[in-house]
Structure formats: C-alpha cells, structure tokens
C-alpha cells in the first residue's frame, strides 16, 4: 500500500504541473496572437500528459501485482537439485506482473517445525502483506497441526502444486504429507 501512496503523490504533482501549464498557456495566449504564440508550452503539456498516462498504466500494474515470499526446502544436502526444481515450479507459477520479494532457502527436516528460515519467511510475509509461496505443501511442513496453526494465524500461503485448494483441501493434503 505504501507504493500506491507514492504513485498517488507523483500523480498529484503531475496534475498540479498540468494545471500550472494550462494557466501559463491561457495567460500567454491572452497576451499574444496565435501567430506569435510560444508553442513550447503545448509541447510541455503533451509531455506531462504522456507521463501521467504512463504512470496510470504503471499504477494499474502495481495494484494488480501479487507479492510473494518464496520458501524452498530440502531435507538433506544430497537433495540440492530439489531446490532448483522447487524454484522452477515457483517461477512458472507466478504471473509476469507478480513479484517475489524474497527467497528463503533451508536444508532441514520437514518434521522440525521450528526452522529458522521458515520463521523468517513467515515473518517477512506478514511484514510485507505478501503471500508465502511454496512449490509443494510438504515443503512447508509434514505436520497437520503446524499447517492448521499457520492458517489460523492468517498468514496467506499458496502451494503451487494445489493452487486452488481451500482450507479443507489443505488439511487433507497436510494429513497425507504427515503420514
């Protein structure tokens, strides 16, 4: 939301400049005939209008953009290729207008729910009003209670392998991963 405020401030400044240029054109045209008119003001006005159009398009993209925090995990150092595969799945999931704010990587068992990088990823997700993005649900945890607690804490997360899953479905998949 902070970015939207910044864009709105820029937009307001540009609109103010347009109004000033219009006033200058009006005052200037009242003093001179059209033959002697300084057409540079019109060029300035066109430039500012073009910049406002560009900014409006940029704002629309930013408003529709989704912010993600990616978390990838393997259980052992022998699974190094698994990190790359998970990252590919995540990158293929997001749209062109979306952004991954940060990537957290961990080599730790999924049965351990007190993982340093996972805790950092969750905190970062909350701080940035983002969505925690994981390639597969079992990369987040193999513990139903942990997944349920995370859902109750209102941390928005998405598993790329089950993107349309609701809370009920996530509970079922978490139970299967725990087994």
MONOR-V256842 format. One record per backbone hydrogen bond with DSSP energy under -1.0 kcal/mol. NH is the residue of the N-H (numbers start at 0). CO is the residue of the C=O. Records with the same first field share a line. If there is no record, write none. Layout:
NH=CO / CO
This chain:
4=0
5=1
6=2
7=3
8=4
9=5
10=6
11=7
12=8
13=9
14=10
15=11
16=12
17=13
18=14
19=15
20=16
21=17
22=18
23=19
24=20
25=21
26=22
27=23
28=24
29=25
30=26
31=27
38=36
40=37
42=38
43=39
44=40
45=41
46=42
47=43
48=44
49=45
50=46
51=47
52=48
53=49
54=50
55=51
56=52
57=53
58=54
59=55
60=56
61=57
62=58
63=59
64=60
67=98
68=130
69=101
70=132
71=103
73=105
78=75
81=78
82=79
84=80
85=81
86=82
87=83
88=84
89=85
90=86
91=87
92=88
93=89
97=94
98=65
100=67
103=69
105=71
107=73
118=114
119=115
120=116
121=117
122=118
123=119
124=120
125=121
126=122
127=123
128=125
129=124
130=66
131=155
132=68
133=157
138=135
139=136
140=136
141=109
146=142
147=143
148=144
149=145
150=146
151=147
152=148
153=150
154=149
157=131
159=133
160=134
161=158
164=161
169=165
170=166
171=167
172=168
173=169
174=170
175=171
176=172
177=173
178=174
